[in-house]
Amino acid sequence: MALKLTQNLRLLQFGIHRCFAGLISVRLLYSSGLGRSSCAACLCTSAARCIQTHGCRKLRTDFSSRNVTTAVREPSFFASSSVGIHRDSELRFRLSQLHRPSSDEEKSFQQKLACCSTSRQVFSLLCSVEVLSDTMAAACLHRVADLEQDGAALRDPSVLEKDAIRALCFQLEQDSERLTEAGLVSALLACTRLFLDPWSTLMVRLVTESQNRLDGEQMAVGELCMLGQAMLAMEGPGSAMLEQVMRQIQKQEPDEWSLPDLVAVYRLLEVCVGEDGMHGDLLNAMHTHAVTVTSRMDPAAVSGVLSSLVALNQKQAMPLVISLCKQAVRHVPHFSDEELSHVLAALIHFGHSDRYFVDAMQNHVPRMAFTSHPETVSKVTEFFSRRSILSPTVFNAVAESFVYRADSYSTSQVARQIMAFGRLGYLPPNVGQLFKKVETILHTRFSQFQPRMLLNLLHACTLVERFPVNFLSKVFSSYFLQQLQGETCNDLRIERAVLAQLTQLYMTVKLECPTYEGPQLLPKYRVKSFLTSSRSLETPVDQQLYNSVKSGLVDILGDRSFFGSQVLTPYCYTLDVEIKLDEEGYALPASQTDEVYKRIALCIDGQKRFTNNARQLLGKEVIKQRHLRLLGYEVVQIPFYEFEKYRNMSKVVEYLHQKIFPHTFRLSW
């Protein structure tokens, strides 16, 4: 009875001592009436006697398997004057459950922890605190993981050898049964993020205790989610404990969850929902509840939920996406780079944007273009280009930052930013500096570009009349085409969209770069039409607009047979309408092939051929009309914003006649 009372009332305190050889001993001090120290492993009154008799377990780090275990015996133990990190300093903290720090103290600690930018700063903060709660201890491990994670490994694995980490892990192992649910699952998740060995004593004890708590069904939703994430990291989606976690979550009503719990469940479901649509009912209930609380979401929550919706491909949740986009407007200046990237990626995925979000981005981008992560800047340009939004404010700022920062960009980031300019057909004021920088990067880093990304970059340059002649000989070489062939598809056939880009690039060289004398693109790599079902180099004609124009043309020319529709030229382009004239200017039947003196190509440009917020043709439409003129066609543009002004047929006919035959009188048939 006395022993149990002692165990329940004890306050555990660490004192870490360093021996001559740099080896570490851990002294575990318990408060007792006799003022004596005892060992945590066996409650012996003499720690030195415990080591000699029982082999008290110490922390051992084995980085070949990335584990932290507790099975190393120290050769010596210094119970007298302690030697700290700087000889006269001593690392002391105690993990207390009975006398937990106040909420204000925990909040202050978390704020200081968030400001730590290196693991050394985390350790210094840890050493400056005398009393820690289990959640504070777990938060320290999480912060170290934040700073040291690099993909599926630690940037500096030796961080696990630091005194503070060893001491902290040792106490979490010894006190696993006395940790709170929140502290227990958070510590377990932090250990998985630090890539500790799942079979180490620490991990086994934490998992065993978590299973016991899970069986008791007393965990809150947030704690269940942390446990689920930990088991995913350790055992994958097939984990039995993960299935048990999901069953307990499904028993609860989403409208009773707190906002952090809602976000946590979304993140957990990202990897728990299979192809069979498992947990669909739970997701629908969560979407319904989430719409009602988006106005209270902070930047991290907005970004997190949008990211989860993308991972779960929840196309049916558009009301929630729209609501989150509205909330994102408020947070644009406050998003971190990663959060903003997630938001933009989600809006691209769902094909959504609104005017207020665009306005907020236009105000924000000039301030962040020179300081934000290159990937975030690239995502900004991708968002505006994919949504066909031309913002000179945004693209001028991106162009300026590109000139000064592009040397630190990855080849993918370089290509994606220039692709946005090409897609929108926009040239910034510093166009000379911009493309000089592009040329320099191509000269110095050409071999670093992936074949597909390089082709995208060069093709984008031609869309805005910047011709990379010095690099085309390499692109048309058999070596590059073989690389492209191996990259694009498993069956060693190049995708049709890629072949279309190659063909248009080759046509550009032939029409606009007469001095080029390098390799030619072999016929087997050329397509016959640029108009395809997906990722087409031409925009299909707006059928409703075409029908209105067709009625007017019949009135002008006298018969439907005097013009052709959807005419595929020998040059891969498809003409919306083609009118053939003889030498005297009379219209010829569309089927006639001889005695054709002039060909008129009508470009019936609907709204999809322009940027969404400006009357500027997209880059692929500009290059089409440019090439048609070079091929001898007289190009007549019929833009939707001009044609829609005329409501009656007589006005339509008069407009079309003025556009097509501006120097002749109209005949009445």
Residue pairs with C-beta under 8 A, 6 or more apart in sequence:
3 43
6 30
6 32
6 43
9 31
9 98
10 30
10 31
10 32
11 30
11 31
11 94
11 96
11 98
11 99
12 28
12 29
12 30
12 40
12 94
12 95
12 96
12 171
12 174
12 175
13 28
13 29
13 30
13 92
13 93
13 94
14 26
14 27
14 28
14 29
14 91
14 92
14 93
14 94
14 167
14 170
14 171
15 26
15 27
15 29
15 82
15 90
15 91
15 92
16 24
16 25
16 26
16 27
16 82
16 84
16 90
16 91
16 92
16 163
16 167
17 24
17 25
17 26
17 27
17 77
17 78
17 82
17 83
18 24
18 25
18 82
18 83
18 84
18 85
18 163
19 25
19 74
19 75
19 76
19 78
19 83
23 74
23 75
23 76
24 58
24 59
24 74
24 163
24 166
25 58
25 74
25 76
25 77
25 78
26 58
26 59
26 166
26 167
26 170
27 37
27 47
27 77
27 79
27 82
28 37
28 38
28 39
28 40
28 47
28 174
29 37
30 37
30 38
30 40
32 38
36 45
37 45
37 46
37 47
37 79
38 44
38 45
38 47
39 46
39 47
39 50
39 54
39 56
40 171
40 174
41 50
41 54
41 56
41 57
41 174
42 50
42 54
42 56
44 50
44 53
44 54
47 56
47 77
47 79
48 77
48 79
50 56
51 73
51 74
51 77
55 73
56 73
57 70
57 71
57 72
57 73
57 201
58 70
58 71
58 72
58 73
58 74
58 170
59 68
59 69
59 70
59 72
59 166
59 167
59 169
59 170
60 68
60 69
60 70
60 71
60 72
61 67
61 68
61 160
61 161
61 166
62 69
62 197
63 157
63 158
63 160
65 197
66 153
66 154
66 157
66 195
66 196
66 197
67 196
67 197
67 199
67 200
67 203
68 160
68 165
68 166
68 169
68 191
68 196
68 197
68 200
68 202
69 197
69 200
69 201
69 202
70 170
70 173
70 200
70 201
70 202
71 201
82 90
84 90
84 91
85 91
85 127
85 163
89 127
91 127
91 163
91 164
91 167
92 127
92 130
93 126
93 127
93 129
93 130
93 131
93 132
93 167
94 130
94 131
94 132
95 132
95 133
95 134
95 137
95 168
95 171
95 172
95 175
96 131
96 132
96 133
97 133
97 134
97 175
97 178
97 179
97 180
99 131
100 131
100 133
101 109
101 131
101 132
101 133
101 136
106 133
106 135
106 136
109 125
109 129
109 136
109 139
110 136
110 139
112 125
113 122
113 125
113 139
113 140
113 143
114 143
115 121
116 122
116 125
116 143
116 147
117 147
118 147
119 144
119 147
119 148
119 156
119 159
119 162
122 140
122 143
122 144
122 147
122 164
123 162
123 163
123 164
123 165
125 140
126 132
126 140
126 164
126 168
127 164
129 136
133 183
134 172
134 175
134 179
134 180
134 182
134 183
134 184
134 186
134 187
135 180
135 182
135 183
135 186
137 168
137 171
137 172
137 183
137 187
138 172
138 183
138 186
138 187
138 189
138 190
139 186
140 164
140 168
141 165
141 168
141 187
141 190
141 191
141 193
141 194
142 186
142 189
142 190
142 193
144 159
144 165
144 194
145 190
145 193
145 194
148 154
148 155
148 156
148 159
148 194
149 155
149 193
152 195
153 195
154 160
154 194
154 195
159 165
160 166
160 194
160 196
169 191
169 202
172 179
172 187
172 202
172 206
173 201
173 202
173 205
173 206
176 184
176 205
176 206
176 208
176 209
177 209
179 187
179 209
181 213
181 218
181 219
181 220
181 223
182 220
182 222
182 223
184 206
184 209
184 210
184 213
185 210
185 219
185 223
185 226
185 227
185 230
186 226
187 206
188 203
188 206
188 207
188 210
188 226
188 227
188 230
189 226
189 227
189 229
189 230
189 233
191 202
191 203
191 206
191 230
192 229
192 230
192 233
192 234
193 233
196 202
196 203
197 203
198 204
198 207
198 234
203 234
207 234
207 241
210 227
210 230
210 241
211 241
213 219
214 224
214 227
214 241
214 244
214 245
214 248
217 248
219 227
219 248
220 261
221 249
221 252
221 257
221 258
221 261
221 264
221 265
222 258
222 260
222 261
222 264
224 245
224 248
224 249
225 245
225 249
225 261
225 264
225 265
225 267
225 268
226 264
227 241
227 245
228 242
228 245
228 246
228 268
228 272
229 267
229 268
231 239
231 241
231 242
231 245
232 239
232 242
232 268
232 271
235 241
235 242
237 271
237 272
237 274
242 272
245 268
246 272
246 279
249 265
249 268
249 282
250 279
250 282
253 285
254 262
254 265
254 282
254 285
254 286
254 288
254 289
255 285
255 289
255 292
257 265
257 289
259 293
259 296
259 297
259 301
260 301
262 286
262 289
262 290
262 293
262 305
263 300
263 301
263 304
263 305
265 286
266 286
266 304
266 305
266 308
266 309
267 304
267 308
269 279
269 282
269 283
269 308
269 312
270 308
270 311
270 312
272 278
272 279
273 279
273 280
273 283
273 312
283 312
283 314
287 314
287 317
287 319
287 320
290 305
290 320
290 323
291 319
291 320
291 323
294 302
294 320
294 323
294 324
294 326
294 327
295 327
297 305
297 324
297 327
298 331
299 331
299 334
299 335
299 336
299 339
300 339
302 324
302 327
302 328
302 331
302 339
302 343
303 335
303 338
303 339
303 340
303 342
303 343
304 342
305 320
305 324
306 321
306 324
306 328
306 342
306 343
306 346
306 347
307 342
307 345
307 346
309 317
309 320
309 321
309 346
309 350
310 342
310 345
310 346
310 349
310 350
314 320
315 350
318 350
318 352
321 346
321 347
321 350
321 352
322 352
322 354
324 346
325 347
325 352
325 353
325 354
325 357
326 354
326 356
326 357
328 335
328 343
328 357
329 354
329 356
329 357
329 360
332 340
332 357
332 360
332 361
332 363
332 364
333 360
333 364
335 343
337 372
337 373
337 375
337 376
338 373
338 376
340 372
340 376
340 379
340 380
341 373
341 375
341 376
341 379
344 379
344 380
344 382
344 383
345 379
347 353
347 357
347 383
347 387
348 382
348 383
348 386
348 387
351 387
353 383
353 387
353 389
358 389
358 391
358 613
361 380
361 383
361 384
361 391
361 394
362 391
362 393
362 394
365 380
365 393
365 394
365 397
365 398
366 393
366 394
366 397
368 376
368 377
369 377
369 397
369 398
369 400
369 401
370 400
370 401
370 404
370 405
374 405
374 408
374 409
374 410
374 413
375 413
377 398
377 401
377 413
377 417
378 409
378 412
378 413
378 416
378 417
380 394
380 398
381 394
381 395
381 398
381 416
381 417
381 420
381 421
382 416
382 420
383 389
384 390
384 391
384 394
384 395
384 420
384 424
385 419
385 420
385 423
385 424
387 612
388 423
388 424
388 610
388 611
388 612
388 618
389 611
389 612
389 613
390 424
390 426
390 611
390 613
390 614
390 616
391 613
392 426
392 428
395 420
395 421
395 424
395 426
395 428
396 428
396 429
396 430
398 417
398 420
399 421
399 428
399 429
399 430
399 431
399 434
400 428
400 430
402 409
402 417
402 434
402 437
403 430
403 433
403 434
403 437
406 414
406 437
406 438
406 441
407 441
409 417
411 445
411 448
411 449
411 450
411 453
411 454
412 450
412 453
414 438
414 441
414 457
415 449
415 453
415 454
415 456
415 457
415 460
418 438
418 457
418 460
418 461
419 456
419 457
419 460
421 427
421 428
421 434
421 460
421 464
422 459
422 460
422 461
422 462
422 463
422 464
422 619
423 460
423 463
423 618
423 619
423 620
424 611
424 616
424 618
424 619
425 463
425 464
425 616
425 617
425 618
425 619
425 621
425 622
426 464
426 616
427 464
428 434
435 461
435 466
438 457
438 461
438 466
439 468
439 470
442 449
442 457
442 468
442 470
442 471
443 470
446 454
446 471
446 474
449 457
450 487
451 480
451 483
451 484
451 487
452 484
452 487
452 488
452 498
454 475
455 475
455 484
455 498
455 501
455 502
455 505
456 501
458 468
458 471
458 472
458 475
458 505
459 501
459 504
459 505
460 619
461 467
461 468
462 468
462 504
462 505
462 508
462 512
462 623
463 619
463 620
463 622
463 623
464 619
465 512
465 626
467 508
467 509
467 512
467 513
469 509
469 513
469 515
469 516
472 505
472 509
472 513
472 516
472 518
473 518
473 519
474 480
475 502
475 505
476 506
476 518
476 519
476 520
476 521
477 519
481 494
481 525
484 494
484 498
485 492
485 493
485 494
486 492
488 494
488 495
488 498
489 495
494 502
494 525
496 527
496 532
497 532
497 534
497 535
497 536
499 525
499 526
499 527
500 527
500 530
500 532
500 536
500 537
500 572
501 537
502 521
502 525
502 526
503 521
503 525
503 526
503 527
503 530
503 572
504 530
504 537
504 572
504 623
505 521
506 520
506 521
506 526
507 571
507 572
507 627
508 623
508 627
509 516
511 627
511 630
511 631
512 630
527 572
528 568
528 572
529 568
529 572
529 574
530 536
530 537
530 538
530 572
530 573
530 574
530 624
531 537
531 538
531 540
531 568
531 574
537 620
537 624
538 573
538 574
538 620
538 621
538 624
539 606
539 608
539 609
539 618
539 620
539 621
541 566
541 576
541 604
541 606
542 604
542 606
542 607
542 608
542 640
545 604
545 606
545 640
545 643
546 565
546 576
546 577
546 604
548 643
548 652
549 577
549 602
549 604
549 638
549 643
549 652
549 656
550 560
550 565
550 577
551 649
551 652
552 649
552 652
552 653
552 655
552 656
553 563
553 577
553 656
554 560
555 649
555 653
555 669
556 653
556 656
556 657
556 660
556 661
556 666
557 563
557 579
557 587
558 667
558 669
561 589
561 590
561 591
562 579
562 587
562 588
562 589
562 590
563 577
563 578
563 579
563 587
563 590
563 602
564 575
564 577
564 578
564 590
565 576
565 577
566 574
566 575
566 576
567 574
567 575
567 577
567 578
567 590
568 574
568 575
569 575
569 631
571 627
571 628
571 631
573 624
573 627
573 628
575 601
575 602
575 628
575 633
576 601
576 602
576 603
576 604
577 601
577 602
577 604
578 590
578 599
578 600
578 601
578 602
579 587
579 599
579 600
579 602
579 660
580 587
580 588
580 589
580 590
580 592
580 596
580 598
580 599
580 600
581 587
581 588
581 596
581 597
581 598
581 599
581 600
582 588
582 595
582 596
582 597
583 595
583 597
585 598
585 664
588 595
588 596
598 634
599 632
599 633
599 634
600 633
600 634
600 636
600 660
601 628
601 633
601 634
601 635
601 636
602 636
602 638
602 660
603 621
603 624
603 625
603 635
603 636
603 637
603 638
604 638
605 617
605 621
605 637
605 638
605 639
605 640
606 640
607 640
609 617
609 618
609 621
610 616
610 617
610 618
610 639
610 640
611 618
615 639
615 641
617 625
625 635
625 637
628 635
629 635
636 659
636 660
637 659
638 656
638 659
642 655
643 652
643 655
646 652
646 654
646 655
653 666
654 666
657 666
